[in-house]
Amino acid sequence: MKRRELEKLLHQLGWRLLRHGAKHDIWTNGDQEEAIPRHSEINEMLARMIVKNARKRD
């Protein structure tokens, strides 16, 4: 999955970019944080896990 697609999904779930890190961007929903790798292509299983965790935390 492209990183931009994952960021778009997170934004639709109400998450926002908190800060940029060296190798990861940190996204938050206000209560929880999730690290997103700064690669142009993110492993499909990892992307699904991140979205699954983001949906659980809403």
C-alpha positions in Angstrom: 0.0 0.0 0.0 1.3 3.5 -0.8 2.0 5.6 2.2 -0.3 8.4 0.9 -3.2 5.9 0.7 -2.6 4.9 4.3 -2.4 8.5 5.5 -5.6 9.3 3.6 -7.4 6.4 5.4 -6.1 7.5 8.8 -7.2 11.1 8.1 -10.7 9.8 7.2 -10.8 7.9 10.6 -10.1 11.2 12.4 -6.4 10.8 13.0 -3.9 13.6 12.3 -0.1 13.9 11.9 1.4 14.7 15.3 5.1 14.9 14.2 7.7 13.7 11.8 10.4 11.3 13.1 13.6 10.1 11.5 12.2 6.8 10.2 8.5 7.1 11.2 5.7 9.7 11.3 3.7 9.7 14.5 -0.1 10.0 14.0 -2.6 10.6 16.8 -6.3 10.6 17.4 -5.9 12.7 20.5 -5.6 9.8 22.9 -3.5 7.2 21.2 -0.4 7.4 18.9 0.6 5.2 16.0 4.0 5.1 14.2 3.8 5.0 10.4 7.0 4.1 8.5 8.3 6.8 6.2 8.6 4.5 3.1 6.8 5.2 -0.1 5.5 1.6 -0.1 4.3 0.0 3.1 3.9 -3.7 3.5 0.2 -4.6 3.0 0.0 -6.7 6.2 1.5 -3.8 8.3 -0.8 -1.3 6.7 -3.8 -3.5 7.5 -2.7 -3.8 11.1 -2.2 -0.1 11.5 -5.7 0.6 10.1 -7.2 -2.1 12.3 -5.6 -0.6 15.3 -6.7 2.8 14.4 -10.3 1.7 14.0 -10.2 -0.1 17.4 -9.0 3.0 19.1 -11.8 5.3 17.8 
